[in-house]
Amino acid sequence: MKEETVSKTIMERVKNAMINTVNYTKIGQKEGEKKQVTGKLIDLTLVEDGDLCVIDFDINKKLSIEETDKIRQNIIDNMLPANVGLVKTAHGGLHAYCNRDGYTLPSNRCVKCIVLDNIEIDIFGQMFKYKEHGGMEQKELVQNRNQIFDQVFSKDY
């Protein structure tokens, strides 16, 4: 990985990849529908260095706030290195923004790639930038978006 990439903050790396969301949806609006900006997302296809990945820890929504907080803190203390960007999600989960360090993921979206008691883990990274059709790479970009709503990047989530 290039030294200049490592030295940049996550916000510097994603500033050109931030897209407004409207009417609480990630994609697609109905024709003529009034559009109200309700959040932001990161389109990983637009992140220039291609090494950023998002680890999405979904914590069981049926747990109490105290149990959710305890699980989230355990993830921070025992599953993640100290130098990742953390965001507490709207539903109490956690997004960790980190480098792939050249590790190859099997696809751009690895949904429920790890399932534990009360936690499901998704990993999003930009492995394939363009769509393929019949084994041929196309010019159309793959949509690879991660919702961030009104979250703030923080060391303490």
C-alpha positions, -999 to 999 in steps of 0.1 A, spaced: 0 0 0 12 35 -8 25 56 21 4 86 10 -28 64 13 -18 53 48 -12 89 59 -46 102 48 -76 103 71 -107 83 61 -126 115 54 -98 126 30 -100 92 12 -138 93 9 -145 130 2 -150 124 -35 -171 93 -29 -198 107 -7 -233 108 -22 -264 123 -8 -293 99 -1 -329 111 -5 -361 101 12 -344 75 34 -334 53 5 -300 41 -8 -309 40 -45 -336 48 -70 -363 74 -67 -397 75 -83 -402 99 -112 -415 133 -100 -411 125 -63 -400 154 -41 -365 148 -30 -354 155 5 -317 148 14 -318 125 44 -283 111 47 -251 102 29 -235 71 16 -200 61 4 -197 47 -31 -166 25 -28 -163 25 -66 -154 63 -63 -127 58 -36 -95 64 -55 -71 41 -38 -93 10 -38 -79 -4 -6 -106 9 18 -130 -17 31 -160 -15 55 -167 -41 81 -203 -40 91 -211 -55 125 -248 -60 128 -258 -66 164 -291 -84 172 -317 -56 174 -337 -75 200 -310 -71 227 -312 -45 254 -292 -13 250 -269 -25 277 -262 -58 260 -257 -41 226 -233 -16 242 -213 -45 258 -211 -64 225 -200 -33 206 -173 -25 232 -161 -62 230 -158 -59 192 -137 -27 196 -115 -41 224 -110 -76 210 -117 -78 172 -103 -46 157 -69 -29 156 -66 5 172 -61 24 139 -95 19 123 -123 45 118 -154 35 138 -190 46 133 -219 36 155 -248 28 132 -284 39 136 -294 5 149 -266 2 174 -242 -18 153 -207 -7 142 -190 1 110 -152 -2 109 -134 16 81 -100 0 75 -75 -10 48 -76 -43 30 -38 -43 29 -40 -61 -4 -62 -89 9 -84 -102 -19 -121 -105 -10 -142 -130 -31 -166 -102 -41 -174 -65 -35 -201 -75 -10 -196 -104 14 -229 -104 33 -232 -124 65 -197 -138 58 -193 -144 95 -223 -152 118 -218 -154 156 -241 -153 185 -260 -120 182 -236 -106 156 -236 -109 118 -206 -95 99 -206 -81 64 -175 -69 46 -176 -44 17 -146 -36 -5 -138 -26 -41 -125 -58 -57 -143 -55 -90 -149 -20 -103 -167 -28 -136 -196 -51 -144 -189 -82 -164 -211 -98 -190 -203 -131 -207 -168 -130 -192 -161 -96 -208 -155 -65 -186 -180 -37 -193 -177 0 -189 -206 3 -165 -195 7 -128 -206 -18 -102 -226 0 -75 -209 -6 -42 -224 17 -17 -224 18 21 -250 39 40 -237 63 66 -268 84 75 -258 111 100 -229 91 114 -197 108 124 -163 92 121 -147 88 155 -120 70 173 -145 63 201 -174 55 177 
